[in-house]
């Protein structure tokens, strides 16, 4: 499975990356819209973890590009504000699958990635 993390705070993104890599997942960490689009041009991640508020560019633009280029890619949004806490993000972004607080435990974020990325992995042998 491949995961793309789009997070302006490199320290926070690195923490998430390390926790997800422990599950044997390939993770790419970028800091903004331009880098994310470059990754999406060449790779189809199963899951994108993205801060709703990016210092460089628009999270909506990245999600929109991902939906166009890789419609099967799921987007997990994280944020420290409460603007979309009513769930309306799911009406605006068709590939959004989860909305989490930025201060969520890294293990919780990794578990959500595992859940939504499960379809991308081959079945486990019995």
C-alpha positions, -999 to 999 in steps of 0.1 A, spaced: 0 0 0 11 36 -7 2 66 14 8 102 7 10 127 36 5 163 29 14 183 60 31 217 63 45 209 98 74 186 89 78 174 125 42 164 127 42 148 93 73 128 102 57 114 133 27 102 113 50 88 86 70 67 111 39 53 127 24 43 93 57 28 80 57 5 110 28 -13 94 49 -20 63 34 8 42 53 29 17 48 66 28 57 98 10 57 131 29 53 164 12 46 199 26 22 215 1 0 214 -29 27 216 -56 47 187 -42 15 167 -37 4 172 -73 39 161 -85 36 129 -65 1 123 -78 12 127 -114 34 96 -111 19 75 -83 -15 64 -72 -16 62 -34 -44 43 -18 -47 69 10 -38 106 14 -35 121 49 -38 158 45 -40 188 67 -70 209 57 -50 241 62 -18 240 42 9 267 44 16 262 7 -15 258 -16 -49 243 -11 -59 210 4 -91 212 -16 -71 215 -49 -50 184 -39 -81 164 -31 -98 175 -63 -68 165 -84 -65 132 -66 -102 125 -73 -97 133 -110 -64 114 -114 -70 85 -90 -107 83 -81 -101 53 -59 -78 72 -36 -92 79 -2 -85 112 16 -82 115 54 -83 152 64 -68 164 97 -72 198 111 -68 219 142 -98 241 135 -135 233 138 -147 247 105 -159 214 90 -167 197 123 -203 194 112 -193 168 86 -199 190 56 -164 182 42 -179 150 29 -204 170 8 -176 191 -8 -149 165 -13 -162 132 -28 -131 112 -19 -130 123 17 -134 93 40 -124 106 74 -120 139 93 -97 138 124 -82 164 148 -45 172 141 -37 163 176 -50 127 173 -27 100 185 -4 88 157 -15 53 163 -51 63 158 -42 79 124 -23 48 115 -53 27 123 -76 48 102 -51 45 73 -50 7 78 -88 6 77 -93 26 46 -63 11 28 -74 -24 35 -90 -27 1 -57 -20 -16 -39 -49 0 -42 -85 -13 -62 -108 10 -43 -125 38 -39 -162 35 -61 -183 58 
